[in-house]
Structure formats: C-alpha cells, structure tokens
Amino acid sequence: MKRDSLDPILKEIYTYFDFLFAKGYRIKEAKTLSMGSWKITLDSPDMSIDIFNDQGEINLLFSPTNNSDYRNQFGIRTIIDYLSHGKSHIGKFERHLFGNRKKRLQMLAGLLAEYLDQITPCFGDNFQKNKPGLFLAREERNDIFMERYMRKG
C-alpha cells in the first residue's frame, strides 16, 4: 500500500474524528503496514490514540504520549470495562462492519466521542495511578474472551 493510498483514510479520520482535532490532537504518524494494514497515531499532551486497520478490523488503542512499551496500550473495549468497573463489557463489534471502513470509523468515532472525557484522565499525570486497574481490566477481558472461545471449541 503506497503512502498516497492513505489519503482517503486520512480524509475520513479528519471527518469522523474532528472532535479530537478541536481538542488539540494532531496526527503524529500515518503509515502503511503489511498486507493492506495501516496505522494513524494522534497525539495530545496526555494521550496517544492509534487508529489502525489489521486485516480489515479497524480499532482504537490508547497509550500515554510518547509511549514505547506496547504493554501500555489499551483497546477501547478494555478502557470502557475499566471505567465502568466491569459493569459494561462491550463485546465484539458488529460483524457487518467488518471490512466497511467508513461505517467502522463512524461507529468508533461515536463511541470515542461518548467516552473521551472519561478516558483522557486515565493517562497523562494519572497514568501510573490508573495503570494497575487498566492491566486488570485487560486481563479480565482476555479471560472472558478465552472462556467464550473455549466453550465454542
């Protein structure tokens, strides 16, 4: 995938995630990965957001700004689990959105717009305080996933 092929994706990012740019987020990096995948990183002083496509699955990852440790990246579902104290588990996103970039970006932007003001304080100066809870929420989400996976097997 050539760099030019990111132009339509960047246009959609500017459209659907306009509220992030209004809050001071800037695109730090936009790159293509292997096999048609891509990643766009938006930065603020407190938090980085990766919007990425991996084999047709578009998702959001959050981390402290300038994070170099992949273990400090948390998916939007994990963060919502953490914020709701385990009362709100967002499962897999709708299958009909798989491969439909515009609808997927629109859905994720809506979800992020709803939770952004709660997510932001989890990072920045508060990250070390929130880190154990975020790790626990991720572990619990992985346990739920594995339990469901094992039952189907």
Stockholm file with secondary structure:
# STOCKHOLM 1.0

chainA/1-153         MKRDSLDPILKEIYTYFDFLFAKGYRIKEAKTLSMGSWKITLDSPDMSIDIFNDQGEINLLFSPTNNSDYRNQFGIRTIIDYLSHGKSHIGKFERHLFGNRKKRLQMLAGLLAEYLDQITPCFGDNFQKNKPGLFLAREERNDIFMERYMRKG
#=GR chainA/1-153 SS CCGGGGHHHHHHHHHHTHHHHHTTCEEEEEEECGGGCEEEEEECSSEEEEEEEETTEEEEEEEETTCCCGGGCEEHHHHHHHHTTTSCCCCSCCGGGTTCHHHHHHHHHHHHHHHHHHHGGGSGGGHHHHHHHHHHHHHHHHHHHHHHHHHHC
#=GC SS_cons         CCGGGGHHHHHHHHHHTHHHHHTTCEEEEEEECGGGCEEEEEECSSEEEEEEEETTEEEEEEEETTCCCGGGCEEHHHHHHHHTTTSCCCCSCCGGGTTCHHHHHHHHHHHHHHHHHHHGGGSGGGHHHHHHHHHHHHHHHHHHHHHHHHHHC
//
